Amino acid sequence: MSERASLLLTLADDELIVGWRDSEWTGIAPTLEEDVAFSSIAQNEIGHARALYELAAADLGTDADALAFDREPSEYACAPLVELRLLDDWAMTIARRYLYEQADQVRISALVSSSDPELAGLAAKIDREEVYHRLHAELWAERLAGEPRFRSAVEELWPYALGVVAPEQRDELARRVGLPLPSNSLLQGHARGTHTDELEPLWTEMTEVRRSIPGAQW
Amino acid sequence: MTAGQVWAAIDEIPDPEIPVISLVDLGVIRDVAVDGNVVRIELTPTFLGCPAVDAMRRALEETVAALGAEAEVAVVHDDSWSTDSITPAGREKLRAAGFAPPAPRAAGETTLVQLRSKAFRCPYCGSTATRLENIFGPTPCRSIRWCADCRQPFEQFKTI
């Protein structure tokens, strides 16, 4: 697989899985406004995944749905951060949104200046929309800043967040978030390429309808 | 057939989610080129998560077919669309239908301070005594604000 296709799948898998996890709050978020916000953020993230898969699919001679749903769980390139099922823990959920958006901004803004015009154009379009995800996360991080539960959630997820960006981008992410880099062994344990036990149950549910009638036109 | 005739025909196609505004006024039609019996149209979505893109594509294909030509619609995912692409006529149609049109793009990205500012005008009564209720709304392109004067929520087109 080309370096470009592999990069696109990394980004697309992160966006699809984080969108899936965010969508788990639809209907049960703590307030109606957050129900709307999480549903909309999830729709955006999955929309980004679709555009990224389409670009990868053109390179790989397949289609976006096949990339999103027809691979085995072990073939997904998503970072462990997005796989975690954080349902019913709002502090952890907001900590992930905050850290994921910070990490995503580091890598997407690097891609905006890519010499590949298709990648750069798509990254710039994605970044326009992510501004609103960052504002939402910023609002919540500000509101929960004094809460011990939120602070410990951010610290717990911090090594995972570093697994979202490339190794050379870790220092920049640490500067933005204002936390020190953890030990190498902790970084390795949460790096991209490893998967948590929580991906497979998600995959089973996410692909269930598609697997029920292979090749069906919906 | 000329590109001008195609533009005139597609000018009436409404946005599937906000039908008061046309695709042309929304600024999502990037290019129209006529090559014999084939009309090539470049369409770019407002938001990538927009589920209306397929409906837009079908509407374009049907309109071109009614002109007796064949449409090739390419969906372009680049950075060419922003809310500044909405035409002045389109902005007025949005406002008249109760959607506050997007604020012009400032240099740099939108900040919380801007979203919390009072520069946003209620589309019903014109008051600027409005506040942000939710950055997100019924579709990815809209936020929810509240007007303290006429005491109604309203939808604000996001600036992107």
Interface residues (C-beta under 8 A of the other chain):
Chain A: E33 V36 A37 S39 S40 I41 Q43 N44 E45 I46 G47 H48 R50 A51 E54 L55 P117 E118 G121 L122 A124 K125 I126 R128 E129 V131 Y132 L135 H136 E138 L139
Chain B: F47 L48 G49 C50 P51 H77 D78 D79 S80 W81 S82 E109 T110 T111 L112 L115 E133 N134 I135 F136 G137 P138 T139 P140 I144 K158 I160
